[in-house]
Structure formats: C-alpha cells, structure tokens
Amino acid sequence: MSPSPDVAVIGLGRVGLPLALAFADAGLSVIGVDNATEHLAAIRAGRMPFDEPGAQAVLDRVGGRLELSERAADAHRARHIVLTLGTPAMSHIEIDLRDIRSVLDDLLPHLHEGHAIHLRSTIAPGTTDFVAGYLAKHRGFAVGSDVFVAHVPERIAAGRFFEEISTLPCIVGGVGERSGEEAGALFAHLRAPIVQTTPVQAELAKIWTNILRYATFALPNLMMMDCEQYDANVFEVVDLINRDYPRGGMRLPGFTAGTCLRKDFAFSEERSNAPGMLLAVSRVNESVPLFLVQGLKRRLGALDGRKVAVLGLAFKAGTDDERDSLSHKLIRLLERELADVAVHDPHVTSPNQSLAEAVQDADAVLMATNHPEFCTPAALELIAQGARPGALVVDPWNCWGAAQVFAHVDEVQALAGGAPGAPAAAAPAGEPEAR
Ligand SMILES: NC(=O)c1ccc[n+]([C@@H]2O[C@H](COP(=O)([O-])OP(=O)(O)OC[C@H]3O[C@@H](n4cnc5c(N)ncnc54)[C@H](O)[C@@H]3O)[C@@H](O)[C@H]2O)c1
C-alpha cells in the first residue's frame, strides 16, 4: 500500500475498473474505490466482475499496484482523483448527479491545495463548472490554481477498452488556468493524443458523440418500419441509397439502446433549443421491439401459446452488458401477448437456455442481439433443425445476409450466404455494427 498513490479512481464499473487497470499497467500506483462490496470482493479475489476483453490479463499483471477501498474519502491520499461514477438521467429529463454529489461531499473535508479532480463520467453541459463552483463555494479554493477540475470524457466503447485507450484522442476540458494541463499530464500516461479544449466543449463533444450514434441508427430503424408499411425491403432500400453514392451512409437497422445511448441525449434535452427532437429519436429506437412483435402477429396470428425464441439479452454484440437492453422490453411485450418465450445468450450471467433448447419447436426465432456466435451458418442450421418447419425468423440485423427482416427459416437458408450484414442479392450496405 503506497502512502500516497499516484491516482485514485472512484467508481470501478465498466468505465472505472478498466481505467484503473490501465493506469496501473502504465506503472502508476492506483487506489480504486467502489461502495459495492460484492464487486470489490471479486476484484480482491483477482476476478473481473464483468467481461472486458484483455482486462483479466491486466488485472493478473498489475494486482499489486491496485489498492482497493470502499470509502470515497480514502481517494484523497492520491493527488489525482478520477470520478467514473454513474450519471443516469432522471425521468424529469435532467442529469442525476447524486452519486457525484455524494462523493464530492465525502471528499470535501479532505481536499487540499494541489488536488486534481477529473470527471470521466458523461455529464450534462455545465456540470464541470458546477463541480468547480462547488469546491470554491464550500472550501474557498481558486480552481485552476489551488486545486484543479477537468472533464476528460470516456469515449471508448465497452468491449474495446484496451484496443482504444492508447489511440482514441483524449479530450480534456480544464477549468481555469492549469486544470487542463494537470489532467493532460495524468492521461498522457495512457499514450493517446491529448486534445485540450474548454470544459463545456468537452461535455458537448461527448454527449453529441453519443447523440450522433443514437440518431444515426434511428434513421434505418424508422425506415425499416416504413418499409413494412409499403411492403418494401429495407435492406434493398439501404443498398439503393448507398450504392456508389458519394453522399450515402445510411446504416443498417437493429436494436439501439444500452446504458449510454438511451440516456445521454437527455443531457442535451435539459436545455434544448428544439425540445422533443431527440425525444422523437428515442421514441423511434424504443418502438423497434413493438414493431417486431406486431410484425410477428401479422404473420403468425395470435401469439398466445406460440413458442418464440429470443436470441440475445445483451444490448451490444459480443458483451455481457444487459443494462437498458431492448431485449428485455421485447420479452415483456411477447409475454404480454401470452407467448411462450425462450431465451438464449452465450455471454450474460442471467439464467437462460442453450441455443438448441431455446429454438427447439419454436414458432419464431427473434435475433435481438447480433452476437457474432449467432451470425454463423452453424447457428442457422441449428435453428432450421430445431425450430418447427417453416418457423419465422426475425432478423433486423441481417445477421446471415438473407436481407429479410421477417422470413421463414427455409427462405433464410436459401438466401443466406452474402457477407454478414450485407444484403445477399445486392451490394453490401454496411458492416453489422455493435450499438
Ligand atoms: N459503460 C460504458 O460503455 C460507458 C462509456 C462511456 C462513458 N460512460 C459513462 O461513464 C460513467 C460510468 O459508467 P459505467 O458504465 O462505468 O457505470 P457503472 O454503474 O458500471 O459504474 C459506476 C460504479 O460506481 C460505483 N459507485 C456508485 N456510487 C459510489 C460511491 N458513492 N462511492 C464509490 N463507488 C460508487 C458503483 O458501485 C459502480 O460500480 C457514466 O457517466 C456513463 O455514462 C459509460
């Protein structure tokens, strides 16, 4: 245990733990803080509490350089304190800052000149200045010279942390004269290029990175629903838009949710100049499960007593993260139709069945998550063997290249064979993407 670790990371979740490990791997002594005791127990036992490619190997390697604590106040022993706490959105269309406020209150009596607080969480515009003002108000610090406050947003996608941490430009928005410099010096240990800006520009850059993705995927989702209305094929229309067109770029449909995309737009809606525009984007993405259930009913009739296999619980391909996944909404909607729902996901820890069990005698198989394991000829063959003859396959991701959102399993088999994510009968529309 170092008397004064180089850096403290408070909140060892999906963002904080990989970051703490990366700092330790870069040779820094780190104190990691989390108030979830089970979570800490797993890390103390040398076990990653969730899946993040490469993280277990780093944990094995750096164990000794990562001290752990349940108490936020213990973070004051490090000069640099990084906050990676959750920032949900309240139903009032407002950021929920309770975890950040509570940790700041724990730290306040222990802060002294030279401390630097780096906000890594996603925050609404103005939050970094609020934190600086909070320290000035309660402790009388001059922020930027006595103590330092910066926003250093995390833009890495879960599942790609160790691939992107040393390459993705690291945006730094510091308050006052020297906060940006202090934050830049800490994050330079991770070797990514540092881009200095103002706090509010850093905040805007992060939330609009996610808003861009959320809106980008809402367009093909809306178009998929439009296409059903006109009996058109969404994958062919995507291809018509993009093929050899220099200003194309329409993406493919698919469930778009998860803990970040589903809430970060609300941080813009707090003070929007076009209130409702992004809420409409959210409504589009949120209505895809209902669209798929209604599409099933149009083709199969009442779902009461029909077996529907849902493949995938994670919100993102290749991960075990189920937070805010639309799969759960889909399952609830199917259950409200009195369907017999079977679920399979090879990544998550929630109880579920094997693929063979889930699809056995199914009347319909619904691809909720585009996990790579599902998008293989072997998985399609298993579905064809196990499900009822002529079972409906619902694949908004175009996992098998059959380019049909709704099709019978034998049709999917006949049409499959294009590159995954690309219409079989047309030029590729785009790669299947994790959301
Ligand atoms: N998950 C992602 O892919 C991702 C990507 C980019 C940005 N973000 C943003 O990063 C932030 C963190 O996200 P996350 O997914 O890691 O959240 P998370 O819920 O996985 O992690 C937060 C951690 O903070 C801990 N915590 C809460 N209150 C605490 C307290 N008082 N003291 C100590 N620990 C406390 C929780 O136990 C939890 O382990 C959010 O603002 C999120 O929007 C997340």
The ligand as a Tripos MOL2 file, in Angstrom:
@<TRIPOS>MOLECULE
LIG
   44    48     1     0     0
SMALL
NO_CHARGES

@<TRIPOS>ATOM
      1 N1        -20.3400    1.8100  -19.9430 N.am      1 LIG1
      2 C1        -19.8710    2.4510  -20.9950 C.2       1 LIG1
      3 O1        -19.6340    1.8540  -22.0350 O.2       1 LIG1
      4 C2        -19.5730    3.9340  -20.9310 C.ar      1 LIG1
      5 C3        -18.8460    4.5010  -21.9800 C.ar      1 LIG1
      6 C4        -18.5280    5.8390  -21.9320 C.ar      1 LIG1
      7 C5        -18.9830    6.6120  -20.8430 C.ar      1 LIG1
      8 N2        -19.7230    6.0450  -19.8370 N.ar      1 LIG1
      9 C6        -20.1110    6.8900  -18.7070 C.3       1 LIG1
     10 O2        -19.2130    6.5860  -17.6380 O.3       1 LIG1
     11 C7        -19.8840    6.6860  -16.3820 C.3       1 LIG1
     12 C8        -19.7760    5.3900  -15.6360 C.3       1 LIG1
     13 O3        -20.4330    4.3800  -16.4040 O.3       1 LIG1
     14 P1        -20.3050    2.8420  -16.0300 P.3       1 LIG1
     15 O4        -20.9680    2.1050  -17.1290 O.co2     1 LIG1
     16 O5        -18.8940    2.5070  -15.6830 O.co2     1 LIG1
     17 O6        -21.2050    2.8070  -14.6970 O.3       1 LIG1
     18 P2        -21.2570    1.6540  -13.6270 P.3       1 LIG1
     19 O7        -22.5750    1.7450  -12.9680 O.co2     1 LIG1
     20 O8        -20.8070    0.3570  -14.2470 O.co2     1 LIG1
     21 O9        -20.1250    2.0860  -12.5830 O.3       1 LIG1
     22 C9        -20.2830    3.0250  -11.5630 C.3       1 LIG1
     23 C10       -19.6600    2.4490  -10.2930 C.3       1 LIG1
     24 O10       -19.6840    3.4590   -9.2900 O.3       1 LIG1
     25 C11       -19.9320    2.8250   -8.0470 C.3       1 LIG1
     26 N3        -20.4220    3.8180   -7.0910 N.ar      1 LIG1
     27 C12       -21.6260    4.4460   -7.0510 C.ar      1 LIG1
     28 N4        -21.6880    5.3000   -6.0140 N.ar      1 LIG1
     29 C13       -20.4840    5.2200   -5.3850 C.ar      1 LIG1
     30 C14       -19.9260    5.8720   -4.2430 C.ar      1 LIG1
     31 N5        -20.6310    6.7440   -3.5220 N.pl3     1 LIG1
     32 N6        -18.6660    5.5520   -3.8740 N.ar      1 LIG1
     33 C15       -17.9570    4.6330   -4.5940 C.ar      1 LIG1
     34 N7        -18.4240    3.9830   -5.6690 N.ar      1 LIG1
     35 C16       -19.6840    4.2870   -6.0740 C.ar      1 LIG1
     36 C17       -20.9510    1.7430   -8.3920 C.3       1 LIG1
     37 O11       -20.9700    0.7020   -7.4170 O.3       1 LIG1
     38 C18       -20.4450    1.2470   -9.7570 C.3       1 LIG1
     39 O12       -19.5740    0.1310   -9.6400 O.3       1 LIG1
     40 C19       -21.3160    7.1250  -16.7270 C.3       1 LIG1
     41 O13       -21.3740    8.5190  -16.6720 O.3       1 LIG1
     42 C20       -21.5010    6.6340  -18.1420 C.3       1 LIG1
     43 O14       -22.4780    7.3850  -18.8150 O.3       1 LIG1
     44 C21       -20.0030    4.7140  -19.8520 C.ar      1 LIG1
@<TRIPOS>BOND
     1     1     2 1
     2     2     3 2
     3     2     4 1
     4     4     5 ar
     5     4    44 ar
     6     5     6 ar
     7     6     7 ar
     8     7     8 ar
     9     8     9 1
    10     8    44 ar
    11     9    10 1
    12     9    42 1
    13    10    11 1
    14    11    12 1
    15    11    40 1
    16    12    13 1
    17    13    14 1
    18    14    15 2
    19    14    16 1
    20    14    17 1
    21    17    18 1
    22    18    19 2
    23    18    20 1
    24    18    21 1
    25    21    22 1
    26    22    23 1
    27    23    24 1
    28    23    38 1
    29    24    25 1
    30    25    26 1
    31    25    36 1
    32    26    27 ar
    33    26    35 ar
    34    27    28 ar
    35    28    29 ar
    36    29    30 ar
    37    29    35 ar
    38    30    31 1
    39    30    32 ar
    40    32    33 ar
    41    33    34 ar
    42    34    35 ar
    43    36    37 1
    44    36    38 1
    45    38    39 1
    46    40    41 1
    47    40    42 1
    48    42    43 1
@<TRIPOS>SUBSTRUCTURE
     1 LIG1         1 GROUP 0 **** ****
